[in-house]
Amino acid sequence: MWLIRLLTAALPAVILPPTAPAVLGFAALTLWGGAYPARADVIELRADQWCPFNCVPDSSAPGFMVELAREALAPFGHEVRYANLNWSRSLAEVRVGTVNGVIGTDTDESPDLVFGAPLGQYQEAAVFRRNEARPIATPQDLQGLRLGGIQDYDYAAALLDYIESNETDPTRVQLLSGDNGLTRNLQKLLTHRIDLILEERSVLLHALNALGLRDQVDVIAQEAVTPLYIGFSPALDSSALYASQLSQGLERLKLSGRYDEILTRYGLEG
């Protein structure tokens, strides 16, 4: 993978299948038979803005993963609250249980979190100025190029050592921190301060279309796709229940066709 979020954990992932029982002291519940939990919770989710996965909170289009989580968990009586927080802090807070979960991670990046079923997938890509694109698969392919990225995001093994070894050398690697990192990197790309950016394909295309820059760049995408999840806190007993309920709710949304309807609103396919 080229660009995924920071790999910092050392514990094995907990992935609950859609049929996993509710555990940790909670009563077993039947999702679609009219039964509701004895308690209804507010589930706090965080992530840096990564549209179309998660977009502007409290808007008509907060992101397809936000909408899927809300509709999947609503029949259990839960309310999902989503807010933006930079990725490093989002991971830190979910690990200690300050918030319930993070949006848009995977089992390689955050193996210590608690996972249910995936909500989507990502495909890695590189963006260049128009007519300057070339394949990037090894560190040798980056020679002579200034790579733009985001601080505390994770990179594929083939490029990670190169990036870490050269992150203090702006002639090779330039990493941004804070908000709107992709927009700022695109501005740097088009003003010739960097030569390429690594990013998830759907996120990249969404930003290019929103900024009206699609005709000024070339995008090269990898063929491989990887499941993308909401990762719940390993510090909270409720996480196994939420992951199981989310899996059940997503299955119901797929069977009803609602899952595909939500993705279509964001220009995606199930």
C-alpha positions in Angstrom: 0.0 0.0 0.0 1.2 3.5 -0.7 -0.8 5.7 1.6 -2.7 4.6 4.7 -2.8 6.0 8.1 -0.1 5.6 10.8 0.9 2.2 12.0 1.6 2.5 15.7 0.0 -0.4 17.5 1.5 -3.8 18.5 -1.5 -5.9 19.6 -3.4 -8.2 17.3 -6.6 -7.0 15.7 -10.0 -8.2 16.9 -12.3 -8.7 13.9 -15.8 -9.8 14.7 -17.8 -11.6 12.0 -21.4 -10.4 11.3 -22.8 -13.3 13.3 -20.5 -12.8 16.3 -22.4 -12.8 19.6 -22.6 -9.8 21.8 -20.2 -10.2 24.7 -18.7 -8.5 27.7 -21.8 -8.6 29.9 -24.4 -7.4 27.4 -27.5 -9.3 26.7 -27.9 -11.0 23.3 -30.1 -9.0 21.0 -32.1 -9.7 17.9 -31.6 -6.9 15.4 -34.5 -7.2 13.1 -37.1 -9.0 15.2 -38.1 -5.8 17.0 -35.9 -6.2 20.0 -33.8 -3.2 21.1 -30.9 -3.1 23.6 -31.5 -2.4 27.3 -29.3 0.7 26.8 -29.0 3.1 23.9 -25.6 4.8 23.7 -24.0 7.8 22.0 -21.1 6.4 20.0 -18.4 9.0 19.4 -16.4 8.6 16.2 -13.4 10.7 15.1 -11.1 11.1 12.0 -9.4 13.8 10.0 -11.5 14.8 7.0 -11.1 12.2 4.3 -14.0 12.7 1.9 -15.9 10.7 0.6 -15.2 8.3 3.5 -15.8 11.0 6.1 -16.5 14.6 5.2 -17.9 17.7 6.9 -19.6 16.9 10.2 -23.3 18.0 10.6 -23.6 18.5 6.8 -26.0 16.9 4.3 -23.1 14.8 3.1 -21.0 13.8 6.1 -19.4 10.9 4.3 -20.6 7.5 3.2 -18.9 5.7 6.1 -20.6 8.1 8.6 -24.0 7.5 7.0 -23.6 3.8 6.9 -22.6 3.7 10.5 -25.5 5.8 11.6 -28.1 3.8 9.7 -26.6 0.4 10.7 -26.5 1.3 14.4 -29.8 3.2 14.6 -32.1 0.1 15.0 -30.2 -0.7 18.2 -31.1 2.7 19.5 -27.6 4.2 19.3 -26.7 7.7 18.2 -23.5 8.1 16.2 -21.7 11.4 16.7 -18.9 12.2 14.3 -16.4 15.1 14.5 -13.1 15.9 12.8 -9.8 15.5 14.7 -6.4 15.1 13.2 -5.4 11.5 12.6 -2.7 11.2 15.2 -5.0 12.4 18.0 -7.9 10.3 16.7 -5.8 7.2 17.1 -4.5 8.2 20.5 -7.9 9.0 21.9 -9.5 5.8 20.6 -6.7 3.7 22.1 -7.3 5.1 25.6 -11.1 5.1 25.2 -11.7 8.8 25.2 -13.7 8.2 22.0 -15.4 5.0 20.8 -13.9 4.7 17.3 -12.0 6.0 14.3 -13.3 6.1 10.8 -11.2 4.8 7.9 -8.5 2.5 9.1 -7.5 -1.1 8.5 -6.1 -4.1 10.3 -2.5 -3.5 9.2 -2.5 0.1 10.3 -4.3 -0.3 13.6 -4.1 -4.0 14.6 -5.0 -3.3 18.2 -8.5 -1.9 17.5 -11.7 -3.9 17.5 -13.3 -4.4 14.0 -16.6 -5.6 12.7 -17.3 -5.8 9.0 -15.7 -3.4 6.5 -17.7 -0.5 5.3 -15.8 0.2 2.1 -12.4 -0.1 0.4 -9.5 2.0 -0.7 -7.2 2.0 -3.7 -3.9 3.7 -3.6 -2.8 6.2 -6.2 -0.2 8.8 -7.1 -1.0 12.2 -8.6 1.4 14.2 -10.9 1.2 17.4 -12.9 -0.3 16.7 -16.3 2.0 14.8 -18.6 4.6 14.1 -15.9 3.2 10.8 -14.5 5.3 7.7 -14.2 4.9 4.4 -12.2 6.0 4.5 -8.6 6.6 1.1 -7.0 10.1 1.2 -5.4 12.3 3.8 -3.8 14.4 4.0 -7.0 11.3 5.3 -8.8 11.4 8.3 -6.5 14.9 9.4 -7.4 14.9 13.1 -8.5 11.3 13.6 -7.3 10.0 15.6 -4.3 7.3 13.5 -2.6 4.5 15.3 -0.8 2.7 13.4 2.0 1.0 13.8 5.3 2.7 13.6 8.7 1.8 10.4 10.7 0.2 8.6 7.7 1.6 5.2 6.9 3.2 4.1 3.7 3.8 0.8 1.9 6.8 -1.1 3.0 8.5 -0.5 -0.4 8.4 3.2 0.3 8.3 3.6 4.1 12.0 3.3 4.7 12.7 5.9 2.0 10.2 8.3 3.4 11.4 7.9 7.0 15.1 8.2 6.0 14.5 11.4 4.0 11.7 13.2 5.8 14.1 15.9 7.0 15.4 16.4 3.5 12.9 18.7 1.6 14.5 17.9 -1.7 13.2 14.4 -1.4 10.3 14.3 1.1 7.9 17.0 2.4 5.3 16.0 5.0 2.5 18.3 6.1 0.7 18.2 9.5 -2.5 19.9 10.5 -5.8 20.2 8.6 -6.4 20.2 4.8 -3.2 18.4 4.1 -4.2 17.1 0.7 -5.5 20.5 -0.5 -2.3 22.1 0.6 -0.2 19.4 -1.1 -2.1 19.9 -4.4 -1.4 23.6 -4.2 2.3 22.8 -3.7 2.2 20.3 -6.6 0.8 22.8 -9.1 3.2 25.5 -8.0 6.2 23.1 -8.6 7.2 22.9 -4.9 6.7 19.1 -5.0 6.5 16.6 -7.8 4.0 14.0 -6.7 1.5 13.1 -4.0 0.5 9.7 -2.7 -3.2 9.4 -1.6 -6.2 7.1 -1.7 -7.8 7.2 -5.1 -11.4 8.1 -4.1 -10.2 10.8 -1.7 -7.9 12.1 -4.4 -10.5 12.3 -7.1 -13.1 13.8 -4.8 -10.6 16.6 -3.9 -9.6 17.2 -7.5 -13.2 17.5 -8.6 -14.2 19.7 -5.7 -11.2 22.0 -6.5 -11.7 22.0 -10.2 -8.2 20.6 -10.8 -8.9 17.3 -12.5 -7.7 18.5 -15.9 -4.4 19.8 -14.5 -3.1 16.5 -13.1 -2.6 12.8 -14.0 -3.5 10.0 -11.6 -2.0 6.5 -11.6 -3.9 4.0 -9.4 -2.8 0.6 -8.2 -5.0 -2.3 -9.0 -5.2 -3.7 -5.5 -8.0 -2.7 -3.1 -8.0 -3.1 0.7 -11.0 -3.3 3.1 -11.6 -0.2 5.2 -13.2 -0.2 8.6 -14.4 1.7 11.6 -12.0 0.7 14.4 -13.4 0.6 17.9 -11.5 1.2 21.1 -9.6 -1.7 22.7 -10.0 0.1 26.1 -13.8 0.0 26.2 -15.9 -3.1 27.0 -18.6 -1.8 24.7 -16.5 -2.1 21.6 -17.1 -5.8 20.9 -20.9 -5.2 21.1 -20.7 -2.1 18.8 -18.6 -4.0 16.2 -21.0 -6.9 16.2 -24.0 -4.7 15.9 -22.4 -2.7 13.1 -21.7 -5.9 11.2 -25.3 -7.0 11.5 -26.6 -3.6 10.5 -24.4 -3.4 7.5 -25.6 -6.8 6.3 -29.2 -5.6 6.6 -28.4 -2.4 4.6 -26.8 -4.5 1.9 -29.8 -6.9 1.7 -32.2 -3.9 1.4 -30.2 -2.1 -1.2 -29.7 0.9 1.1 -25.9 0.3 1.3 -25.5 0.7 -2.5 -27.9 3.8 -2.4 -25.6 5.5 0.1 -22.4 4.8 -1.9 -24.1 6.0 -5.1 -24.7 9.4 -3.5 -21.0 9.7 -3.3 -20.2 8.5 -6.8 -19.1 5.1 -5.6 -20.0 1.5 -6.2 -20.6 -1.3 -3.7 
